[in-house]
Amino acid sequence: MSVFSRDADGTVRHVYSAHPRMADDLDERGIDLLCPVWHLLDLTPRGRGDWNAALDYPPRPARSG
């Protein structure tokens, strides 16, 4: 995630960046803490279960037919 701002004269400035993996020892994506959707799912009766967003996902199986 990156955040930019634009000055009155049109100059674009980079003000913040966070890599999806905020630390080498994290298995989950750290920036997901900034997304309120996960907090809402955690409040539902079934929640999100044991699912957490990942940095990569296994490929989908090929469709037949």
C-alpha positions, 0 to 999 in steps of 0.5 A, a space after each residue: 500500500 502506498 499513499 501519495 499527496 499532491 501539493 497545490 502546485 501539482 507536485 506529487 509526493 510519496 508520503 507512506 508505503 507498507 509492504 504486504 508482509 510488514 515483518 519477516 516473521 509474519 505469515 499473514 499479510 500485515 496490511 489487512 489490519 488496515 482493512 475494516 472488512 476483516 473486522 466486520 467478518 470477525 463480528 459475524 456468528 461464523 466469522 472468517 474461520 481460520 482463513 487469513 489473506 495470503 501473499 500468494 495462493 495455490 493455482 486454481 484447478 483447471 475446469 473440465 468441460 
